[in-house]
Amino acid sequence: MSQDPVIAGRAPLPVDVEAGKAYFWCTCGRSAKQPFCDGAHGREETGFVPLRWEAPETKTVYFCACKHSGKAPLCDGSHKAL
């Protein structure tokens, strides 16, 4: 049922996060609110669900936009090989 994610971008997306706050990262690449989920994944059709991530501290982090990071939801540079 699951498909490959859509590559939403080829560069990480910087986001100022707040310590203790939960963020829901888009895993499918279809969300119009990248890097976060807006429900566009259509779970029944694709098998994708958002990934819950809690910020350990308040700072700027770089979320993965290519959806191929080995350190999801954060960028690990995987977009460079796509």
BELJO-V719156 format. One record per residue. N is the residue number from 1. RES is the residue in one letter. PHI is phi in whole degrees, 0 to 359 (* if undefined). PSI is psi in whole degrees, 0 to 359 (999 if undefined). D_FIRST is the distance of its C-alpha to the first C-alpha in Angstrom with 2 decimals. Layout:
N:RES:PHI:PSI:D_FIRST + N:RES:PHI:PSI:D_FIRST
This chain:
1:M:*:322:0.00 + 2:S:288:148:3.81 + 3:Q:242:174:6.57 + 4:D:286:145:10.23 + 5:P:289:153:12.38 + 6:V:283:136:15.09 + 7:I:283:108:18.48 + 8:A:278:341:20.43 + 9:G:186:163:23.64 + 10:R:243:28:25.43 + 11:A:210:148:27.75 + 12:P:294:155:27.55 + 13:L:251:112:28.19 + 14:P:286:135:31.22 + 15:V:220:133:31.23 + 16:D:279:116:34.09 + 17:V:251:159:32.73 + 18:E:249:134:34.71 + 19:A:307:132:35.15 + 20:G:83:350:33.35 + 21:K:275:140:31.25 + 22:A:270:139:27.47 + 23:Y:235:145:25.31 + 24:F:245:100:21.64 + 25:W:282:134:20.27 + 26:C:291:125:17.57 + 27:T:262:342:14.71 + 28:C:267:337:12.91 + 29:G:87:0:16.21 + 30:R:270:345:16.26 + 31:S:297:140:18.91 + 32:A:277:354:22.39 + 33:K:248:40:23.93 + 34:Q:309:140:23.06 + 35:P:270:11:22.90 + 36:F:259:157:22.09 + 37:C:286:138:19.35 + 38:D:238:11:20.27 + 39:G:88:4:17.23 + 40:A:289:351:15.96 + 41:H:293:337:12.42 + 42:G:53:66:11.46 + 43:R:315:317:9.52 + 44:E:297:328:8.39 + 45:E:272:326:7.02 + 46:T:247:336:5.90 + 47:G:85:357:5.92 + 48:F:279:145:9.27 + 49:V:223:152:12.54 + 50:P:292:154:16.03 + 51:L:259:121:17.99 + 52:R:280:131:21.33 + 53:W:223:132:24.26 + 54:E:252:128:27.90 + 55:A:291:125:30.66 + 56:P:284:337:33.16 + 57:E:206:164:35.90 + 58:T:277:119:36.89 + 59:K:184:179:36.57 + 60:T:269:128:34.75 + 61:V:239:164:31.47 + 62:Y:243:105:29.29 + 63:F:280:145:25.64 + 64:C:290:134:23.19 + 65:A:252:340:22.25 + 66:C:279:344:20.51 + 67:K:69:21:17.69 + 68:H:238:10:18.34 + 69:S:295:140:21.09 + 70:G:279:352:21.58 + 71:K:241:34:23.44 + 72:A:310:138:21.03 + 73:P:268:2:21.88 + 74:L:271:152:25.09 + 75:C:290:138:25.74 + 76:D:237:11:26.63 + 77:G:89:5:27.44 + 78:S:301:333:24.25 + 79:H:299:336:24.52 + 80:K:293:338:27.63 + 81:A:262:0:25.79 + 82:L:272:999:23.32
